[in-house]
Amino acid sequence: MVKISKAANGVTAIGSFEVKPEDFDIEISSMVRKKIADKIKISYNFLLVK
């Protein structure tokens, strides 16, 4: 989901999404696999200025 709004000096885009490590060929060793989440949440906050 993305929220886009007008800012004083540009446009802001705020949102987040989830990814799985295997989507990016990241191998997690079996030793720590249980300590790492199956999905990782990525959050962002961009200010787009012309």
HUHU-V562766 format. One record per residue. N is the residue number from 0. RES is the residue in one small letter. SS is DSSP state (helix for helix, strand for strand, loop for the rest). D_FIRST is the distance of its C-alpha to the first C-alpha in whole Angstrom. Layout:
((N/RES/SS/D_FIRST) (N/RES/SS/D_FIRST))
//
This chain:
((0/m/loop/0) (1/v/strand/4) (2/k/strand/7) (3/i/strand/10) (4/s/strand/13) (5/k/strand/17) (6/a/strand/19) (7/a/loop/23) (8/n/loop/23) (9/g/strand/20) (10/v/strand/16) (11/t/strand/14) (12/a/strand/10) (13/i/strand/8) (14/g/strand/6) (15/s/strand/6) (16/f/strand/7) (17/e/strand/11) (18/v/strand/14) (19/k/strand/17) (20/p/helix/20) (21/e/helix/22) (22/d/helix/19) (23/f/helix/21) (24/d/loop/24) (25/i/loop/24) (26/e/loop/27) (27/i/loop/28) (28/s/loop/31) (29/s/loop/32) (30/m/loop/34) (31/v/loop/30) (32/r/helix/28) (33/k/helix/28) (34/k/helix/27) (35/i/loop/24) (36/a/loop/21) (37/d/loop/20) (38/k/strand/16) (39/i/strand/15) (40/k/strand/12) (41/i/strand/11) (42/s/strand/10) (43/y/strand/11) (44/n/strand/12) (45/f/strand/14) (46/l/strand/16) (47/l/strand/18) (48/v/loop/21) (49/k/loop/24))
//
